[in-house]
Amino acid sequence: MTVRSGLADVGEDVFGAAYERQFRAMVRFAYLTTGSAAAAEDIVQEAFVDLYRRRDAVTQPQRWLRRAVANRCTSWVRRRVLERRHAFAEPPPHAAPPGEDAAVRAALRRVRPRQRAALFLRFYLDLPEREIAEALGCRPGTVKTLIHRGLAALREQLDD
């Protein structure tokens, strides 16, 4: 008999509880990476749908989910960059979640997406470098660099 730590043998209630625990944090992560509340919710919802479909094969759902959200955010940002290159007008400003400081939000928007993702995973979700590296698909040394440069960029933006 094999014991799995995934979601294969759990009921809808357990998956629903996992959804409740992780949804808000993943939306904030996606929002800080994309800058769009609507896109963040869509990205996270799609990731949860895929997680549910693959629950038989996923052994570490929380890690799988972080990686899936990070990958989708990267793809979304790349598409937006390409769209902006070909657009003539600036896109409208994105809606912000209530209670966020406007200066910090503006500074975070000017930080590169991977740096923003690393900062969020480290300081909001309090993940160790190893798990951040896994979520972003890079080495732990790269995570240290992303966080260092991201903090430097935030300091520079906030000092202005």
C-alpha positions in Angstrom: 0.0 0.0 0.0 1.3 3.4 -1.0 0.7 6.5 1.1 0.5 9.8 -0.9 0.6 13.3 0.5 -1.3 14.8 -2.4 -5.0 15.5 -2.8 -5.9 12.2 -4.6 -7.8 10.5 -1.8 -9.3 13.6 -0.2 -12.8 14.8 -0.4 -14.2 18.1 -1.7 -14.1 19.5 1.8 -10.4 19.1 2.2 -9.7 20.6 -1.2 -12.1 23.5 -0.3 -10.2 24.1 2.9 -6.9 24.2 1.0 -8.5 26.6 -1.4 -9.6 28.9 1.4 -6.2 28.8 3.1 -4.2 29.5 0.0 -6.4 31.6 -2.3 -5.8 35.1 -0.8 -2.1 34.7 -0.5 -1.7 33.4 -4.0 -3.9 36.3 -5.3 -1.7 38.8 -3.5 1.4 37.1 -5.0 -0.1 37.2 -8.5 -1.2 40.8 -8.0 2.2 42.0 -6.9 3.7 40.2 -9.9 1.2 41.4 -12.5 -0.1 44.6 -11.1 -3.6 43.7 -12.1 -6.2 42.5 -9.5 -8.4 40.9 -12.2 -5.5 39.1 -13.8 -4.3 37.9 -10.4 -7.6 36.4 -9.6 -7.9 34.7 -13.0 -4.4 33.3 -12.8 -4.9 31.8 -9.3 -8.3 30.4 -10.2 -6.8 28.7 -13.3 -4.0 27.3 -11.1 -6.5 25.9 -8.6 -8.5 24.3 -11.5 -5.4 22.6 -12.8 -4.4 21.5 -9.3 -7.9 19.9 -8.9 -7.6 18.2 -12.2 -4.2 16.8 -11.4 -4.8 16.0 -7.8 -4.0 12.4 -8.4 -0.5 13.2 -9.5 0.4 16.1 -7.3 2.2 15.1 -4.1 3.0 18.5 -2.8 0.0 20.7 -3.6 1.2 23.9 -1.9 4.5 23.9 -3.8 2.9 22.9 -7.0 0.4 25.8 -6.7 3.2 28.4 -6.0 5.1 27.2 -9.0 2.0 27.2 -11.2 1.0 30.7 -10.2 4.6 32.0 -10.7 4.7 30.5 -14.2 1.4 31.9 -15.1 2.3 35.4 -13.8 5.6 35.3 -15.8 3.6 34.4 -19.0 1.1 37.1 -18.3 3.7 39.8 -17.8 5.5 38.7 -21.0 2.3 39.0 -23.0 1.6 42.5 -21.5 5.2 43.6 -22.4 4.6 42.4 -26.0 1.2 44.1 -26.2 2.6 47.4 -24.9 5.4 47.3 -27.5 2.7 47.3 -30.2 0.2 49.6 -28.6 0.0 53.3 -29.2 -1.7 54.3 -25.9 -0.9 53.5 -22.3 -3.2 50.9 -20.7 -5.5 52.2 -17.9 -4.2 52.0 -14.3 -5.0 48.8 -12.5 -7.3 48.6 -9.6 -5.5 48.2 -6.2 -6.7 46.1 -3.3 -8.0 48.2 -0.4 -5.7 49.2 2.4 -2.5 49.2 0.3 -0.1 52.1 0.6 0.0 54.0 -2.7 3.7 54.9 -2.6 4.7 51.3 -1.9 2.4 50.0 -4.6 3.8 52.5 -7.1 7.3 51.6 -6.2 6.6 47.8 -6.5 5.2 48.4 -10.0 8.6 49.8 -11.0 10.5 46.7 -9.7 11.1 43.9 -12.2 8.5 41.2 -12.1 10.8 38.4 -11.0 12.2 40.7 -8.2 8.7 41.5 -7.2 7.8 37.8 -7.1 10.9 37.0 -5.0 10.1 39.9 -2.6 6.6 38.8 -2.1 7.4 35.1 -1.6 10.1 36.1 0.9 8.5 38.9 2.9 4.8 38.2 2.6 4.7 34.4 2.5 7.9 34.1 4.6 9.3 31.3 2.4 12.9 30.2 2.6 15.2 30.8 -0.3 15.1 27.2 -1.4 11.3 27.2 -1.8 11.4 30.6 -3.5 13.9 29.2 -6.0 11.7 26.2 -6.6 8.7 28.4 -7.2 10.5 30.7 -9.6 12.5 28.0 -11.3 15.9 29.3 -10.4 18.8 28.7 -8.0 18.9 29.9 -4.4 21.8 32.2 -5.3 19.6 33.8 -7.9 16.9 34.3 -5.3 19.3 36.2 -3.1 20.3 38.4 -6.0 16.7 39.0 -6.9 15.8 40.0 -3.3 18.8 42.2 -2.9 18.3 44.1 -6.2 14.5 44.3 -5.6 15.0 45.8 -2.1 17.6 48.3 -3.6 15.1 49.3 -6.3 12.4 49.8 -3.7 14.6 51.9 -1.5 15.6 54.0 -4.5 12.0 54.5 -5.6 10.7 55.3 -2.1 13.6 57.7 -1.4 12.4 59.8 -4.4 
